[in-house]
Amino acid sequence: PGQVAFTPDGRQVVVTTKANGNDIDVFAVRPGGWLSARPVVNSEPGTVPFAITFSAGHLVIAEAGTNALATFALSARGTLSLIDQLGTGATATCWVAPAGPFLYASNAGSASESGFTASAGGLLSLLGAASTDPGTVDASAAAGGQFLYVQTGGNGIVDEFSVTATGALDEIGSITVPGAVGGEGIVAF
């Protein structure tokens, strides 16, 4: 799996299978917390669905195979309907993180973060990109989306950005994390 996430209402669990079928699997959460015995399998050939987030009630997936973000409507039955797909203009797009009203896709192959907005209807607009240190992987926002922290596993560095009112990323600085070369996963509050 690329990532596992609960839907905002907690009624479903979404699992991306980046290397085993290019699927987005959706499990129902049953009373008592049990998951459905089998998922609804939504096949996405060639897209390599990786990271998951939600925006304006829509499922957002970072697609490593197409280097794009995609938005989907997710039904109560677990089926997906593609709303929009938009390229990042970069390579190895693997992670996506919300920061306030914006979405940021991490591009491991291009050492960059691509910024997006998503309309209430799920349509995506590309804002541009900001450079990061090598090996861009995961990102996480803090302070209500005012700051974005990007883990760059190439040298074990966390890049720090402020998020402007237009969604541009202004570099604040960076810090080396001991033993973090090759690491993946970051959380900010």
Salt bridges, closest charged atoms under 4 A:
none
